[in-house]
Amino acid sequence: MTPPRRRCGGDRKVSSVSASSAPPASEARAALGAGVLCYLLWGFIPLVFQQMAHQGADAWEIMGHRAVWAVLWSLALVLLSRQWTQVVAVFRQPKVLGWLALSAVLIATNWTTYVMAVNNGRTLDASLGYYLNPLLNMAAGAWLFRERIDRFGAAAIVLAALGVILQAVALGHAPWVSLLLAFSFAGYGIIRKRVSVDAQTGLFMECLLLALPGLAWVVFIETTGQGHFTASPAATLWLLIAGPATVIPLALFAWAARRMPLSSMGFLQFLAPTIVFVIGALQGEALGALRIASFAFIWGGAAVFALGAVLKVRRASATAETIVAPEPGLLDDPAEDRMDAIGENPPPAR
């Protein structure tokens, strides 16, 4: 799921590469494969959390182990990418550390809500939340960063809004799970977009901040006999998987998004919620006529969104540019300049 992008233009550099410097065909194929694998993993991850639940773990125990084991995997990414100096620099900047603490709270809220949803018969609600996310990001970009929404974007937002209204009518109340997932991840993306740290560094710092309460919770439930980590070899294995299940898809995304056209990522980002939707439907969750109609509007908005991305890239190609999707947490392509931390050098008005 990608954070909202700022519109390239004005006095900022354009995050693009010329046609002559486009990635070679072999690298492009590898990037596409990594992108597809990333979203496949995100799509099937509800089955992983459900297996943990079958071992007796509730959402809070799963989150505790997810935080503890993810910090080790994210540390490995930092070391492999040689970004340890940036980690040290973050500790020397209380303002940046504070904003990363807030982003950690938001992503923890998102993760916990998601685990609770898929383990309590609300997988369809989780699917809806991640269909809404890119459309909500687009609206947030227009509101907070003065990005221009074209007619495709406006149509996509209207269709999504109609889908949410129909979902509320079908459920008899607002789809709070879906909205919490969408808004928490959008808020997370907004903060990470503004903080000047690379994706791997930011993820490690967030996992480190979450690992402290996560470890305390895991130790507490294990010492009081409420934990399941040592209940059986299967339980141990599934809870250990929480770490790579969190970090590996993000690493694949970070690598693929820097090497793929925005149009390709625009299509791929709807792969995960589609798989999640199919899982929920096959598991027998209620799917009446109104809910189907609401998803039809959401799917229509997603299709319009993807079409707009394709046309945008084609227009850019006509000027010998290929727009490349950014790495999560980065404002620009790695070759471009990065923004200062929040509160320093705010974006110029447009």
Secondary structure by P-SEA (a helix, b strand, c coil): ccccccccccccccccccccccccaaaaaaaaaaaaaaaaaaaaaaaaaaaaaaacccaaaaaaaaaaaaaaaaaaaaaaacaaaaaaaaaacaaaaaaaaaaaaaaaaaaaaaaaaaaccaaaaaaaaaaaaaaaaaaaaaacccccccaaaaaaaaaaaaaaaaaaaaacccaaaaaaaaaaaaaaaaaaacccccaaaaaaaaaaaaaaaaaaaaaaaaaaccccccccaaaaaaaaaccccccaaaaaaaaaaacccaaaaaaaaaaaaaaaaaaaaaacccccaaaaaaaaaaaaaaaaaaaaaaaaaaaaaaacbbbbbbcccccccccbbbbccccccccccc
